[in-house]
């Protein structure tokens, strides 16, 4: 009888370890939607995925601003984050080559990075 209880206990421990490993594989982050009971309710499926958990409204506008007041001679700068396989290289190339500037960006052959300085200064206005 004692041998059987050890086997049952060992099976339960192994099942628990297996469940923990699978849970870490499925939900590697700190937040897991599988652990929330609310995530499986019908109202959660219709909820706005962009709404914050504390029910504060979103801080972005519904429309893109096509005109932005960018002062290239001042302290404004652009940070261009390149994410692989998203067309970022094409966008970055367009950004530095097709914009009409007083002082064009310097692009060296063989490098994907271009240096864009402010007019009359050696300060960089574009980081990519």
Order of alpha helices (4+ residues) and beta strands (2+ residues): alpha-alpha-beta-alpha-beta-beta-beta
